[in-house]
Amino acid sequence: MEAVSISEKQAAEAAEVDLEEQVKRTDEQLDMMSWKMDNVEKQLEVPGAPEEAVIHLMKSVTELLQFRCARTTTSCAASWSRSRLYSGSSPAG
């Protein structure tokens, strides 16, 4: 009986060592995944608050409308009224 308990003990120790190695490898993989996700999130971040990005976009659209209206002979009243609704600016600037 003594021989059986020794082999069982050795098997349990070997299983424990294997399990510890698997946990270590899994932790390393999780750390790498976390690092990769952090890098992706940093690349996707827009500087400033979302509201600032929307305001910047609206200003850019207004500038484009002003440029287009200055270069064309067609009436831009509709464009200006839409742009003023979103940006709060007037045709005079």
Summary of the structure (lengths in Angstrom):
residues: 93
radius of gyration: 32.5
end to end distance: 95.8
largest distance: 103.3
contacts: 179
relative contact order: 0.06
helix: 82%
strand: 0%
